[in-house]
Amino acid sequence: PDSLLGAAQALEKDHEFLLKGDVFTKDMIETILEMRVRDYDALRLRPHPHEFSMYYDV
């Protein structure tokens, strides 16, 4: 994956190996996924510092 969202999507599709041996629970994985998607949304809704300097730092 090349982004936080891509990593979350990959984890959502393939996480069975983390459930083996009681390393993680399904609830833990779902919580982690929810947190990462919220993080992604928070970042995507704001300008990147480079973008800000290109367009707003006049």
C-alpha atoms as one frame of an Amber mdcrd trajectory, in Angstrom:
protein
   0.000   0.000   0.000   1.172   3.505  -0.766  -1.052   5.401   1.665  -2.636
   5.161   5.082  -5.995   4.439   3.482  -4.451   1.750   1.278  -2.863   0.118
   4.313  -6.185   0.151   6.175  -7.955  -1.371   3.187  -5.297  -4.079   2.885
  -5.591  -4.875   6.591  -9.362  -5.075   6.289  -9.055  -7.619   3.458  -6.279
  -9.705   4.991  -6.091  -9.893   8.778  -6.854 -13.527   9.551  -3.186 -14.207
  10.306  -3.352 -11.668  13.149  -6.218 -13.549  14.788  -4.197 -16.763  15.101
  -2.682 -17.412  18.495  -4.848 -14.717  20.064  -2.384 -11.997  19.069  -5.223
  -9.615  18.183  -8.977  -9.868  18.530 -11.434  -9.020  15.774 -12.620  -6.051
  17.872  -9.059  -4.731  18.159  -8.551  -4.889  14.410 -11.886  -3.173  13.755
 -10.967  -0.423  16.228  -7.560   0.070  14.622  -9.182   0.275  11.187 -11.719
   2.849  12.383  -8.951   4.956  13.943  -6.772   4.875  10.821  -9.673   5.815
   8.524 -10.491   8.729  10.857  -6.817   9.774  10.740  -6.847   9.581   6.955
 -10.016  11.677   6.724  -8.582  14.299   9.091  -5.471  14.642   6.908  -7.253
  14.654   3.582  -9.585  17.466   4.655  -6.699  19.862   5.348  -4.071  21.294
   3.019  -0.617  19.763   3.116   2.100  22.208   4.318   3.693  22.217   0.847
   0.329  22.879  -0.768  -0.240  25.701   1.708   3.106  27.324   0.873   2.451
  27.016  -2.864  -0.984  28.609  -2.887  -1.636  30.493   0.337   1.748  31.912
   1.293   1.503  34.963  -0.943
